[in-house]
Amino acid sequence: MEETPQRLRLDKWLWQARFFKTRSLAARVVAAGHVRVNSRKVSKPAQSVAPGDTLTFPQARAIRVVRILALGERRGPASEARALYEDLSPPASVEPAGAPHREAGGRPTKKARRAMPQRGGSALE
């Protein structure tokens, strides 16, 4: 029976933990120098990581901070991937400041549209 390795490649772990859709995309982000392991910038996708390491990296429009709890054996379902890390990122704000009020459907209400500054019009006005 094979045991789980004590260390794993950074790009492979990011892929297994489902932070990136492909391993090559994870490797590209690491190679670009956008990932930090224990507060040190890393630029090699083959960097070894182990349980207890803290990773900081961009994902979409947010900065993620995660602590590795376990190394995976495969890229499994999301529930299995969530058991590999602890999310240390601060909770994202619900609505950015200055955004118009929107209902649950995503469209502004008639009252909110009236309150919005008027756009367009003639340049000579």
Secondary structure, 3 states (H helix, E strand, C coil): CCCCCCCEEHHHHHHHCCCCCCHHHHHHHHHCCCEEECCEEECCCCCEECCCCEEEEEECCEEEEEEECCCCCCCCCHHHHHCCEEECCCCCCCCCCCCCCCCCCCCCCHHHHHHCCCCCCCCCC
